[in-house]
């Protein structure tokens, strides 16, 4: 979550690279779905161009 607050909108691959932890794309996606359902992040776009941003940050 802090990564999105500091860096702004990022795609899944960018998030994985910044996490620096061993996590699969699928596991990250599950976390992102939960954060979206909780209203903590905003999803922009679809497919490979999807980006995620902290809800309190303007695009």
BELKA-V31009 format. One record per backbone hydrogen bond with DSSP energy under -1.0 kcal/mol. NH is the residue of the N-H (numbers start at 1). CO is the residue of the C=O. Records with the same first field share a line. If there is no record, write none. Layout:
NH: CO  CO
This chain:
5: 1
6: 2
7: 3
8: 4
10: 52
15: 11
16: 12
17: 13
18: 14
19: 15
20: 16
23: 21
28: 24
29: 25
30: 26
31: 27
32: 28
33: 29
34: 30
35: 31
36: 32
37: 33
38: 34
39: 36
40: 35
42: 53
44: 51
49: 46
50: 47
51: 44
52: 10
53: 42
55: 40
57: 54
